[in-house]
């Protein structure tokens, strides 16, 4: 079952990448203008947001959404759409609030808005619960119509408020020490920060090299065509003059010099093509960080698949990983090279 799910995700990701590249004109013979793959890779770049940043951003946007829910006409079609989004936002912020309480109880700084509280979230939901109730009653009295959309929204709001009451009680118990599970909540909030106890393992994570993301320079085909036509018109003179130059002195290659062009062509014909693909460059970069012992083990692993299988089994053994951290680090580095194909 898990294998089928993994295969489904793999197929979906592969299809999406293939479709986007096809629409952008990449990897095909069609000359299509790339009009949407134009974002600068340095803006915003690759970033890792922490718990406080995400929760603060969601809370600020939710405050504005709550304002819109209050001023929006209760019978407008946009109102119920606002309510559904507000419900999702409050559901997330309920988790953020209890994490905030746990961080404070653990004497750790939580850079979160002061307005992030279960009481404030309950005010947002309660206000719109009453507004939906009034709209439902008004439709029943004036139009003699029972609108199930408003009633269903009231039921959804009621479930959210029920969870907020439990969350408020849990925060009270954490504050007064009735329950002692705040450390687990605090660990979740500390993830990806300097307070993260898992930071010692971050160095083993794979990070893409900058050159893997940079776009290559395009070849100016017009210049190449001009050079080819020019060499075809005066190629005989170029060969003769080059032979004379070789008999007298060695000449440094100069841009536009036909002699250097002939010499470069002869040199390239003697040397094999050494252009590496991005995958080969990535693999070579990972191989270069191996020490001598790891390179020897890598060479053996390439020849013997059973060694690779044993390495992977060790990685899946949590107890073995804890007892042999140095060996596990080496195994991860070696497998990173092997998997870079």
N, C-alpha and C positions, 0 to 999 in steps of 0.2 A: 504494500500500500504506500509506504514511504517512498519507495523507488519510483512508483508511478507519479506521485506528486512532484518529486524532483524532476522527472523527465518532462512533466507538463510545464513546470516553471522554466526549465531550460529551453524548451521549444518556443515558449511565449517570448522569452527574452531574445532568443536568436531571431525570431521572426520580426520583432520590433526593430532590432538593430538593422536587419536587412532591409526592411521597408523604409526606414528613415534614410539610410544611405542611398537607396534607389531613388527616393523622391528628391534627394539633394544632388543627384547626378554623380555620386561617388561609386567607384568600382565598376563602372560601365563604360561602353563606347559612346554613349550619347553625350552630346555637348549640352549640358543643362546648367544653367546659372545657379550657383549655390547662394540662394537668397535668404535662407533662414539659419544656416550654421555659421553665424557671423559674430557670435559673442566673443569678447576678449577673455582668454583663459585666466588672466590675472585679475579680473573683476567679475565676481567676488573671489575667484580662486577656489581652492579646496579648503574648507573650514570644518571645524567640529564644534557645534554648539553644545553648551552644557545646560543642565537642568534649569538654573536660574534664568538664563537668557530666553529659553523657549517659553517658560511659564510666564515671564514678565511680558513677552510679546503677545501671548495669547490673552493675558489678563487685560492689557491695554486695549486690544481690539474688541474684547468682549464688553468692556465698559461702553465703547462707542456703539456696539451693536445693541446693547441694552437701552441706550438713549433712543436709537432708531425705533426700537420696539414700542417705546412709550409714545412717541409722536406719530407713529404710523396709524392710519385709519384701520380700525379693527376688522372692517369688512373688505379691505383691499386684499387682492390676491397675494400681494407681497408679504402681508403680515404673518401668515402661517409659515411661509418660507423662512422668515426671520426667526420665528419661534423654534423651528426644527434645528436651525444652526445654533441658536442660543442654548438649546438643550444639550447639544454635543459639546459645546465649549464649556459649559458648567460641569458636565460629567468629567471632562479632563481636569478642570481646575480643582475639583474635589480631591483628586489624587495629589495634585500639587500642594494643596493646603495641608494635608496630613503629613506630607514629606517636609514641608516648611516647619511644622510643629516639631517633628522629630529632629531636624537639624538644630533648631534652637535649644531643645532639651539636651542635645549632645554638646552644647556649648560651642557650636560651629556657626560661622557667619553665613546667613542666608540672604543674599541680595535679591529680595523679592519685594513687590509692592506691598505697602501696609494694608491696602484695601483687599488683598487676597485673604479672605476669611470665609468660613462656612456661613456665617451670618449674612455677609454681603451677597454671596451666591444664592442663598435662600431668598433674599429680597428680590433678586432678579427674577427667579422662577415664580415666586408668589405673586408678584405684580402682574405678570403675564397670565398666570393661572386665573386671577380675578378678571382680567380683561377678556379672556376666552369665555369665562362663565357668563359675563355680562352680555357678550355677543351672542352666545347660545340662547339666553333668556329673551333677548330682544328679538331674535328671529322667531322664537316660538310665539311671542305675544303679537308681533306685528304681521309676520308672514305665515304664521301657523305652520312652521317648518322646523323639523328637528335636524339640525346640522351635525352629522356624525364626525366631520372633520374637526370641528371645535371640541367635541367631547373626547375624541381620541387624543387630541393634543392635551387636554386636561388630565387624562389618565397618564400620559407620558410625563407630564410635569409632576404629578403626584408621586410617581416612582422615583424621580430625581430628588424631590424634597424628602422622601423617606430615607434615601441614602445619605443625604446631607445631615439629617438628624443623627443617624448612626455615626457619621464622621465627626460631628460635633461632640458626641459623647466619648468617642475614642480619643479625641484630642484632649478632652478633660481628664480622662484616665491616664494618659501619658504624662500630662503636666503634673498630676498629683501622685504619680508613681504606682497607680493601681495595676498597670500592665507594663511589662518591660520588653516590648518588641520594637521599640523605636530605633534600635541600632540597625535593624534590617532596613527600615525605611530610610534611615540616614545614609546607609551605604548606597542605596539607589540614587539618592540625590547627589552623592559625591562622585559618581561615575564620570570619567573623562575630565576630572579636575585635578589640581595639584594634591588634593586630599584623597585621591583614589588610591587605595591600597594595592590595586592591581597594576600600578604604574611600572613596577619592576619588570613586567612582562611586555610592556609596550615596545621595547627595543627589538623584540622578536617578530613583531607584526610586519607584514610586507607593506611597503609604501612605494608608489610608482615613482620612477625617476623623472626629473623634470623634462629630459629630452624625449621621453615617451609621449608627452602631451604637446610639445611644441610642433607647430606646423612647419614643414620643410619649405624652402624657397622654391618658387616655380621656375621652370626653364623657359627662357625667352626664345620661343621657337622662331621668331622673325630673325633674330641675330644668327641663330644656327643656320637658317636657310641662306642668309646672305653670305655667310662664311663658306658654305658648301658651293654656292654658285661662283664665288670668287676663286676658290681653289680649283674648280673645274676649268675656268677660263685661263688661268695662268699656272696650271699644275706642272707643265713641262719645264717652264723656266724655274719654278721653285725647286724641283729636284736637282737640276743642273747647278743652280747657285748654291744649294745646300752641300753638294759634293765638293765644290770649290772651297766653301767655308770650312768643311771638316778637314780638308788637307792643310789648311793654314792655321786655324785656331778654333778652340771650343767657344761656343757662343751661348750666353745665358738666354733662356726662353723669354721672349718679349711678346706682349699681347699684340696680335695682328701680324706677327712675323711668320711668313710662310715656311721658313726653315724649321722653326720650332714646332710648327704644326706637323711637318713630316716626321720629325724626330719623335714627337709625342705619339704619333700613330704607330711607328715602329716599336716604341717601348711598350705600348699597350698591347700590341700583337704578341709580344713575348711573355707578358705577365697575365696570369689568369684573372678573371673578374672577382674582385674581393669585396664587392658591395654587400653589406650585411642587412638583413631585414630587421625591423624593430624588435621582433621576437628574439632573433639571434643576439642583438645588442643587449637586450634585457637579460638573456641567459648568461652572456659573457660577464656582465656587470655583477650578477649574483655569484658567478663562479670565482671572480677575482677576490671576493671577501672571505673565501675559504682559506683556512690555514693549511699547512703541508699535510697534516694527518687527515684532515677532512677531505683534501683532494685525493689522497690515496683511497680513502673509503668510498668516495664518489666514483672513482674509476672501477673499483670492484663492484659497486652497486649497479653500474651500467651494464657490466658483463653478466651479473647474476641477479635475476629478478627476485629470487628468494630472499636476498638481503633487503631489497626494497620492501617486500611484504613484511619482513620482521620489523623493519623500522616503523612502518605504519601501525603495526600491532602495539608497539611500545608507546606510540603517541596516544593510542586509545586507552592505555592502562593508566588511570589517574594515580594510583599508588606508585607505580614505577616512575612516573614523571616527577613526583614529589621527592623521591629518593635520589634521582639521577638528573638533576637540573642541568649540569654541564653537558652531559651526553645528549639530553633532549634538545638543548640549544643547537648542538652540532647537527643533529638529525633534521631539525627544522630547516636549517640552512641548506643541507644537502638535498632534501626533498624539494626545496624551493627551486633549486637548479634543475632537478630532474623534471619537475612539473612545468617548467618554462619551455614548452614545446608547442 
